[in-house]
Amino acid sequence: MRWFRYAAAPVAGMLLYWRTPTLWFVNDDFAWLGLPAEVRAHGLSYALFTPFAQGTIRLFSERIFFLVFSGLFGLHALPFHLWVLATWIIAVVLTQRIGETFTGSWTAGLLAALVWAANTNAAPAVAWASAYNEVLCGALILAAFYSRLRGWRAAEWVFYLAGFGALEVMVVYPCLAALHALCTDRKRLPGTIALFVPAILFSAFHFLFIPKLPDSVYTLAVDRRLGSTIKTYLAWMFEPGSAALRANIGAFRTPEKIAGILLAAALVGFTVRCLMRKQWMVLFFWGWFALLLAPVLPLPRHLMFYYLTLPSIGLAWLAGWAISKSWESGLGAKAAALALGGIYFAASAAGIDSQERWYASRGQRMRGVIEGVAAVVEAHPGNAVALKGVDAELKNSGFADRPFRLVGADRVWLMSDVSSEKLFSEVESGQVRILEVSDSGTQDVTQTFELDQHLNFVDVGNPDYAARLGPTWYSPENGFRWAPKSASVYVAGPKSQEERLHVTGFAPAPLLASGPATLVFRADGTEIGRATVSKPGESFALEFALPAKTIGQKTVEISVETSRTFRPPGDTRELGMVFGTFAVR
C-alpha cells in the first residue's frame, strides 16, 4: 500500500506527459548539443565553465547533462527525456513526502504531489531538454529540504551546494530554511546562518565576474513594470490551463479566468482559516512561492511559464492540505473541493496536452529538415544546401542555434537569404543542392529547380553575376561596371519572337569629349543592332530584336563593341562605355 501511494502521483503525471518520450529537440537544445564540438575545439574546461547564453554556468543541468548524453546518444532524444522524467519523478515523490511531513497527513501529501504534477506551467520544464535546469534544481532543493527535515545535515549540504550547478535560484534556499524555522521552531533559526555563506559568495561571483550581454532580455530591471510582471505570473499560476491553453482555445478564456479567481479565493480563504487557528505553516507555503519567484521578477522582458515550476510547489502543498481538510468538513466543503479540483485537473490536462503538441510539432519538423540535410551531405560531400519552403515557425524552432553543424553541414542557406544569381552560380558549378521542405518531409529538387528564370537578366555591377560575364570587364564600381572596347555577357534566349534585349548604361563625358560614340551589339556573333550615344553624363536605355535562331536557347552570348576608348590620367585601363543591366523580356 505504501509503495502504491507513492507511485500514484508519478503514474498520473506520466499519463499527462505521455508524449514526452516521443518528443525531439528544439531551439536551445541544438546549442547545447554542440558542446562536444566545443570540447574538441577549445578543451573540456572551456565547455564546462565558459559563460554561455545569458551569462550562466549551470554545470550539472546543462553542461554535463548535454555533454554526457550527446556523447553517448547523439541526436537520439529518448534517453534525454527519460532522464528528465526520472528526475521529475524524484521531485514529485519528494514533494509528496515533504507535504506529508508538513501536514501530518499522507492524503495531503499525495494531493500536493498530484497538484504539482499537473501544473501546466511546468510543462516546458518536463518536455524540453533545455529546461532540465528547472527539474534538476527542483529535485535538489526538495532533497536538501527533506534532508533538513530528517536531520541529515551532511546530505542537506551536498544537495544544497549541488543546486548551484543546476539553477541560480538555489540562492534562496537559506531563506526558505530560515522561514521554515520561523514558522515552526525559532530555536532552529541560528542553524540556518551558515547556509547563507555559499549563497552570498555565489551571488557575488555571479554578478561581479560573469559577463552579461548588454541590452539583453535577461537584463535585470526593477521599475514600474514589476507590478505588471507579478500580475502576469499570478494569472498564470491560478488560471489552471495558463496562457498556453488560451492561445489555442480562445473560447475558454473567460471561464478560465473565473476558475482562476475561484481557485485563488479558495486558497486565500483556507489560509485565513489556518492563520486564525495559528497554523503558521501556511505562511511558509506562500513564502516558498514568493521567494522562489522573486529572482525572476526583475526580468520584465523574459516572462516564461516554466519560471513557475519551482514556486508552484509551495502552493501545491497548500492546495493538498486544503483539499484534505475539506474532507473533514461538511458536504458543501467536499462538493466545492471536488468541483474546484475537477476544474483544475481538467484544465491542466488540456494545457499540458496543448504544450506537448506544440513541442511535438516543432521538434518533428526540425527533425525532418536536419535528417534531410544529413542525407544530402552524406550523398554529396562538400556541397552546400539551400533550403526552400522554410516558414517563420520552422525557422524559429532552432535555426539560430546552428543545428546543421551537428550533422556535418557547415553551409546551409535559406533560399530567401541568398541572391538568385549566387544560387545559380553554385548550382551550375555543382557546389549546392536544393532541398525543398514540406510538412511531409524534405526532397532534393536540384535537378528540377527552375534556373532558367534567372538566366534572362544580368546586372553587370553586381558581383554575384560575375560568372555570367566575359573575361574583359573591369571590376564593378558604384553599381556599374566599365567595359573596355569590347565585352560580353551570357543570357537566356528569348521565349518568343516578341521578347527583346534591353540594355542600360551610362555615357561617361570623357568618352564623348570628341563626339558621339557608336555601340555595336551582336548575339552569338550575329549583329543585332547599333546605337549612337551622344549625350555625355546621361544614362541610356536601348533595346534590340534577337535572331530567331536564339529563341529557346539556354545561353546566348551578347557582345558589345564601343567605337573608341579613352585612358584617364594615371590609369592604365582602356575604358569604353559604362553598363548597368542586360535583360531579355
C-alpha positions in Angstrom: 0.0 0.0 0.0 2.8 2.4 0.9 4.6 1.9 -2.5 1.2 2.3 -4.3 0.7 5.5 -2.5 4.0 6.9 -3.7 3.5 5.6 -7.2 0.1 7.3 -7.7 1.3 10.8 -8.4 4.2 9.8 -10.8 1.8 7.5 -12.7 -0.8 10.2 -13.0 1.9 12.6 -14.2 3.2 10.2 -16.8 -0.3 9.9 -18.2 -0.4 13.6 -18.6 3.1 13.6 -20.2 2.7 10.5 -22.3 4.0 12.3 -25.4 7.3 13.4 -23.8 9.4 10.3 -24.6 8.5 10.8 -28.3 9.5 14.5 -28.5 12.6 15.7 -30.4 14.9 18.6 -29.9 14.0 22.3 -30.4 15.7 25.7 -30.1 18.4 25.9 -27.4 18.8 22.1 -27.4 20.9 22.4 -30.6 23.3 24.9 -29.0 23.9 22.6 -26.0 24.1 19.5 -28.3 27.1 21.3 -29.9 29.1 21.1 -26.6 31.2 18.1 -27.7 32.4 20.2 -30.6 33.4 22.9 -28.2 35.4 20.4 -26.2 37.2 19.3 -29.4 37.9 22.9 -30.4 38.7 24.5 -27.1 39.0 21.9 -24.4 36.8 20.5 -21.6 37.3 23.4 -19.2 36.0 25.8 -21.8 32.9 23.8 -22.5 32.2 23.4 -18.8 32.9 26.7 -17.3 32.7 29.4 -20.0 29.5 31.6 -19.5 27.1 31.0 -22.4 23.6 32.1 -23.3 22.5 34.7 -20.7 25.8 34.5 -18.8 25.3 31.4 -16.7 27.4 28.3 -15.8 24.9 25.5 -15.0 27.4 22.7 -14.6 25.1 19.8 -13.9 21.8 20.7 -15.6 23.2 21.9 -18.9 27.0 21.3 -19.4 27.5 17.8 -18.0 23.9 16.7 -18.9 24.3 17.5 -22.6 27.9 16.6 -22.8 27.3 13.1 -21.5 24.1 12.4 -23.2 25.0 13.8 -26.6 28.3 11.9 -26.4 26.5 8.6 -25.7 23.4 9.0 -27.7 24.0 11.7 -30.3 20.7 13.1 -31.7 18.6 10.3 -30.2 16.2 12.3 -27.9 14.6 9.5 -26.0 17.4 9.0 -23.4 17.4 12.7 -22.7 13.7 12.7 -22.0 13.8 9.5 -19.9 16.4 11.1 -17.7 14.4 14.3 -17.3 11.3 12.3 -16.4 13.2 10.2 -13.9 14.5 13.4 -12.2 11.0 14.8 -12.3 9.5 11.7 -10.7 12.0 12.0 -7.8 10.9 15.7 -7.4 7.2 14.6 -7.4 7.9 11.9 -4.7 9.8 14.4 -2.6 7.0 16.9 -2.9 4.6 14.2 -1.6 6.9 13.1 1.2 7.6 16.7 2.4 3.9 17.5 2.2 3.2 14.6 4.5 5.8 15.8 7.0 4.5 19.3 7.0 0.8 18.4 7.5 1.0 15.1 9.2 -1.4 13.7 6.5 -0.5 11.2 3.8 -3.6 12.3 1.9 -2.5 16.0 1.9 1.0 14.9 0.7 -0.4 12.8 -2.1 -2.8 15.5 -3.2 0.0 18.1 -3.2 2.1 15.8 -5.4 -0.8 15.4 -7.8 -1.5 19.1 -7.9 2.2 19.9 -8.7 2.5 17.0 -11.2 -0.5 18.5 -13.1 0.8 22.1 -13.1 0.6 23.3 -16.6 3.3 25.9 -16.1 5.9 23.2 -15.6 5.2 21.5 -18.9 8.1 23.1 -20.7 10.5 22.0 -17.9 9.4 18.4 -18.4 9.0 18.4 -22.2 12.0 20.5 -23.2 15.5 19.1 -22.6 17.0 22.6 -22.3 14.7 23.4 -19.4 16.1 20.5 -17.4 17.7 23.0 -15.1 14.2 23.7 -13.6 13.6 20.0 -13.0 17.0 19.2 -11.6 17.0 22.3 -9.3 13.6 21.3 -8.1 14.8 17.8 -7.2 17.9 19.1 -5.5 16.2 21.8 -3.5 13.5 19.4 -2.3 16.2 16.8 -1.5 18.1 19.3 0.6 14.9 20.4 2.4 13.8 16.8 3.0 17.3 16.1 4.4 16.9 19.1 6.7 13.6 17.8 8.0 15.1 14.4 8.7 18.2 15.9 10.4 20.6 14.7 7.7 22.9 17.8 7.7 25.7 16.4 5.5 23.1 15.3 2.9 21.5 18.7 3.1 24.7 20.4 2.3 25.6 18.1 -0.6 22.2 18.7 -2.3 22.3 22.4 -1.5 25.7 23.0 -3.0 24.9 20.8 -6.0 21.9 23.0 -6.6 24.2 25.9 -7.6 25.2 23.8 -10.6 21.6 23.4 -11.6 20.0 26.9 -11.4 20.8 30.2 -9.9 17.5 30.4 -7.8 19.2 28.0 -5.4 20.5 31.1 -3.6 17.1 31.5 -1.9 17.4 28.1 -0.2 18.8 29.6 3.0 15.8 32.0 3.1 13.4 29.0 2.8 15.2 27.2 5.7 15.0 30.4 7.8 11.4 31.0 7.0 10.6 27.4 7.9 12.3 27.8 11.3 10.3 31.0 11.9 7.1 29.2 11.1 7.8 26.0 13.1 10.6 26.3 15.7 12.5 29.5 16.1 15.2 27.8 18.1 16.4 26.2 14.8 16.9 29.7 13.2 20.6 30.0 14.1 21.2 26.7 12.4 20.4 28.4 9.0 23.0 31.1 9.2 25.8 29.1 7.7 23.7 28.3 4.7 23.8 32.0 3.7 27.5 32.0 3.1 27.6 29.9 -0.1 24.5 31.9 -1.4 26.2 35.2 -0.8 29.5 34.1 -2.4 27.7 32.6 -5.4 25.7 35.7 -5.9 28.7 38.0 -5.6 30.7 35.9 -8.1 27.8 35.7 -10.5 27.2 39.4 -10.6 30.8 40.6 -10.4 32.8 38.2 -12.5 30.4 36.6 -15.1 29.9 39.0 -18.1 26.4 39.9 -19.1 25.2 40.7 -22.5 24.3 44.4 -22.9 20.6 45.2 -23.6 19.7 41.5 -23.3 16.2 40.2 -22.4 18.0 38.9 -19.3 18.9 42.4 -18.1 17.7 42.9 -14.6 15.3 45.9 -14.1 13.3 46.8 -11.0 10.9 49.5 -12.3 7.2 50.2 -12.8 6.9 47.1 -14.8 7.3 45.0 -11.7 3.6 45.2 -10.8 2.6 44.0 -14.3 5.1 41.1 -14.1 3.7 40.0 -10.7 0.2 40.2 -12.1 1.1 38.1 -15.1 2.7 35.3 -13.0 -0.3 35.3 -10.6 -2.6 34.9 -13.6 -0.6 32.0 -15.0 -0.4 30.4 -11.6 -4.1 30.5 -10.8 -5.6 30.0 -14.2 -5.1 26.3 -14.5 -4.7 26.0 -18.3 -2.3 29.0 -18.3 -1.8 31.2 -21.4 -0.8 28.1 -23.4 -4.3 26.8 -23.3 -5.9 30.2 -24.0 -3.7 30.7 -27.1 -5.1 27.5 -28.6 -8.7 27.5 -27.3 -9.6 31.2 -27.1 -13.3 30.4 -26.3 -12.3 29.2 -22.9 -10.6 32.4 -21.8 -13.4 33.8 -19.7 -14.3 30.5 -17.9 -10.6 30.1 -17.2 -10.4 33.5 -15.6 -13.4 32.7 -13.5 -11.8 29.3 -12.5 -8.6 31.1 -11.6 -10.4 33.6 -9.3 -12.3 30.7 -7.6 -9.1 28.7 -7.0 -7.2 31.7 -5.7 -10.2 32.6 -3.4 -10.3 29.1 -2.1 -6.6 29.1 -1.2 -6.8 32.5 0.4 -9.8 31.5 2.4 -8.1 28.4 3.6 -5.0 30.5 4.5 -7.1 32.9 6.6 -8.7 30.0 8.4 -5.3 28.5 9.2 -3.9 31.8 10.5 -6.9 32.2 12.7 -6.0 28.8 14.2 -2.3 29.8 14.4 -1.3 27.2 11.9 1.7 29.2 10.7 2.8 26.6 8.2 0.6 28.3 5.6 2.9 31.3 5.7 5.8 29.0 4.7 3.8 27.7 1.7 3.1 31.2 0.5 6.7 32.2 1.3 8.1 29.3 -0.7 6.1 30.6 -3.7 7.2 34.2 -3.2 10.9 33.5 -2.5 11.4 31.2 -5.5 9.5 33.6 -7.8 11.4 36.7 -6.6 14.7 36.1 -8.6 12.8 36.2 -12.0 10.6 39.2 -11.2 13.3 41.7 -12.3 13.2 40.1 -15.8 10.2 42.0 -17.4 11.3 41.2 -20.9 11.6 37.5 -20.3 8.3 36.2 -18.8 8.2 32.4 -19.1 5.7 29.8 -17.9 8.3 27.4 -16.6 9.6 30.0 -14.1 6.7 28.9 -12.0 7.8 25.3 -11.9 9.6 25.7 -8.5 7.4 28.4 -6.9 4.3 26.4 -7.5 5.4 23.6 -5.2 4.6 25.8 -2.2 1.0 26.4 -3.4 0.7 22.7 -4.3 1.4 21.8 -0.6 -1.2 24.4 0.4 -3.8 23.1 -2.1 -3.2 19.5 -1.0 -3.7 20.4 2.6 -6.8 22.4 1.8 -8.4 19.6 -0.1 -7.6 17.0 2.6 -9.1 19.3 5.3 -12.3 19.8 3.2 -12.9 16.1 3.6 -13.2 16.6 7.3 -15.9 19.3 6.9 -19.5 19.1 5.7 -21.0 18.1 2.4 -20.7 21.6 0.9 -17.0 21.8 1.5 -16.5 18.4 -0.1 -18.6 19.3 -3.1 -16.6 22.6 -3.5 -13.3 20.7 -3.3 -14.4 18.2 -5.8 -15.6 20.9 -8.2 -12.5 23.0 -7.9 -10.2 20.0 -8.1 -12.1 18.8 -11.2 -11.7 22.1 -12.9 -8.0 22.3 -12.1 -7.1 18.9 -13.3 -9.3 19.1 -16.4 -7.9 22.4 -17.5 -4.3 21.4 -16.5 -4.6 18.2 -18.7 -5.8 20.3 -21.6 -3.0 22.9 -21.1 -0.3 20.2 -20.9 -1.6 18.4 -23.9 -1.6 21.7 -25.8 2.0 22.5 -25.0 3.2 18.9 -25.7 1.6 19.0 -29.1 3.3 22.3 -29.8 6.7 20.8 -28.9 5.9 17.7 -30.9 5.1 19.7 -34.0 8.2 21.9 -33.8 10.5 19.0 -33.0 9.2 16.8 -35.7 9.6 19.4 -38.3 13.1 20.2 -37.2 14.0 16.5 -37.2 12.8 16.2 -40.8 14.9 19.1 -42.0 18.0 18.1 -40.1 17.8 14.5 -41.2 17.1 15.6 -44.8 20.2 17.8 -44.7 22.3 15.0 -43.2 21.2 12.7 -46.1 22.2 15.3 -48.7 25.6 15.9 -47.1 26.3 12.2 -47.0 25.3 11.8 -50.6 27.1 14.9 -51.8 30.1 15.6 -49.5 31.3 19.2 -49.5 28.2 20.6 -51.1 26.2 23.4 -49.6 22.5 23.0 -49.0 19.9 25.6 -49.9 16.5 25.1 -48.2 13.4 26.0 -50.0 10.0 26.5 -48.3 11.1 27.2 -44.7 8.4 29.3 -43.0 8.9 31.5 -39.9 7.6 28.9 -37.5 10.1 26.4 -38.6 13.0 28.9 -38.7 12.2 30.0 -35.2 12.3 26.3 -34.0 16.1 26.3 -33.8 17.8 27.6 -36.9 19.5 30.4 -34.9 21.3 27.7 -32.8 23.2 26.2 -35.8 21.6 22.8 -35.7 23.0 21.6 -39.0 26.6 21.6 -37.8 25.6 18.6 -35.7 25.2 16.5 -38.9 28.4 17.8 -40.5 26.7 20.5 -42.7 28.7 23.7 -42.4 27.0 25.6 -45.2 23.2 25.6 -45.1 21.3 28.5 -46.5 17.7 29.7 -46.7 16.9 30.5 -50.3 15.3 33.7 -49.2 18.7 34.8 -47.8 20.7 34.1 -51.0 20.7 36.0 -54.2 19.3 34.0 -57.1 22.4 34.6 -59.1 24.7 33.3 -56.4 22.5 30.3 -56.1 22.5 29.8 -59.9 26.3 30.0 -59.9 26.7 27.5 -57.1 24.2 25.0 -58.7 25.9 25.3 -62.1 29.3 24.5 -60.6 27.8 21.5 -58.7 28.5 23.1 -55.3 25.0 23.3 -53.8 21.9 21.1 -53.5 18.4 22.5 -53.4 16.3 20.8 -50.6 12.5 21.6 -50.6 10.9 21.5 -47.2 7.3 20.5 -46.7 5.1 19.0 -43.9 5.7 15.6 -45.4 9.5 15.9 -45.2 12.2 17.1 -47.5 13.0 16.4 -51.1 16.1 17.1 -53.2 14.8 19.2 -56.1 18.2 20.3 -57.5 17.6 18.6 -60.9 14.1 20.1 -61.4 14.8 23.6 -59.9 13.8 26.2 -62.4 17.1 28.1 -63.1 16.1 29.4 -66.5 14.1 32.2 -64.8 17.4 33.6 -63.6 19.2 33.5 -66.9 17.3 36.3 -68.7 18.9 39.0 -66.6 22.4 40.2 -65.8 23.4 43.1 -63.5 27.0 43.7 -64.5 27.6 45.9 -61.5 26.6 43.1 -59.0 29.5 40.8 -58.2 27.0 37.9 -57.9 26.7 37.9 -61.7 30.4 37.7 -62.3 30.1 34.1 -63.7 27.8 35.4 -66.5 30.4 38.0 -67.7 33.0 37.6 -70.4 36.7 38.0 -69.4 37.3 41.6 -70.4 35.2 43.5 -67.9 36.8 45.7 -65.2 35.8 45.5 -61.5 32.4 46.9 -60.5 32.2 50.5 -59.2 29.1 52.0 -57.5 26.7 49.6 -59.0 28.0 49.8 -62.6 30.9 48.3 -64.5 33.3 49.7 -67.1 33.7 47.8 -70.3 36.9 48.1 -72.5 36.5 48.4 -76.2 34.6 45.1 -76.3 32.9 42.9 -73.7 30.2 40.2 -73.5 27.6 38.8 -71.2 25.6 35.5 -71.3 21.8 35.5 -71.0 19.0 33.1 -71.9 17.5 33.3 -75.3 14.0 34.8 -75.8 11.0 32.5 -75.2 9.2 34.1 -78.2 9.8 36.5 -81.1 8.2 39.3 -79.1 10.9 39.3 -76.4 13.7 41.7 -77.0 17.1 42.5 -75.5 17.1 45.6 -73.1 20.4 47.3 -72.2 21.0 50.1 -69.7 24.2 52.1 -69.2 25.8 55.5 -68.7 27.7 57.7 -71.1 30.9 59.0 -69.5 31.8 62.5 -70.5 35.5 61.8 -71.3 34.5 59.2 -73.8 32.2 61.6 -75.7 34.6 64.6 -75.4 35.5 64.2 -79.1 31.9 63.4 -80.3 29.3 60.6 -80.2 30.3 57.0 -79.7 28.8 54.0 -81.6 27.9 50.8 -79.9 27.6 47.6 -81.9 25.7 44.6 -80.4 25.9 41.0 -81.5 24.1 37.8 -80.4 26.2 34.7 -80.8 28.3 36.6 -83.4 25.3 37.9 -85.4 24.9 41.7 -85.4 21.6 42.7 -84.0 21.9 46.5 -84.0 23.8 49.7 -83.5 23.2 52.7 -81.3 24.8 56.1 -81.1 25.3 57.6 -77.7 25.8 61.4 -77.8 24.7 62.9 -74.5 27.6 62.9 -72.1 26.9 62.3 -68.4 23.4 60.8 -69.0 22.0 57.3 -68.7 20.7 55.4 -71.7 18.3 52.5 -72.3 18.5 50.5 -75.6 16.5 47.6 -77.0 17.1 45.2 -79.9 15.3 42.3 -81.5 17.1 39.0 -81.3 17.6 36.5 -84.1 15.0 33.7 -84.5 17.8 31.1 -84.0 18.2 32.3 -80.4 14.6 31.5 -79.4 14.6 28.9 -76.6 18.4 28.8 -76.3 19.6 28.3 -72.7 22.6 30.6 -73.2 23.2 33.3 -75.8 26.4 35.4 -75.9 25.7 39.1 -76.2 28.7 41.1 -77.1 29.1 44.9 -77.4 31.8 46.9 -79.0 32.4 50.6 -78.5 33.8 52.7 -81.4 36.6 54.1 -79.3 38.1 54.2 -75.8 40.0 56.6 -73.6 42.6 56.4 -70.8 42.1 58.6 -67.7 45.3 60.3 -66.4 47.2 58.0 -64.1 45.1 55.0 -65.1 46.4 52.1 -67.2 43.0 50.9 -68.3 41.5 51.5 -71.7 37.9 52.5 -70.9 34.9 52.3 -73.1 31.2 52.6 -72.1 29.7 52.1 -68.6 27.0 49.5 -68.5 24.3 48.5 -65.9 21.9 45.7 -66.9 21.2 43.3 -69.8 17.8 41.7 -69.8 15.7 39.6 -72.2 12.0 40.2 -71.8 
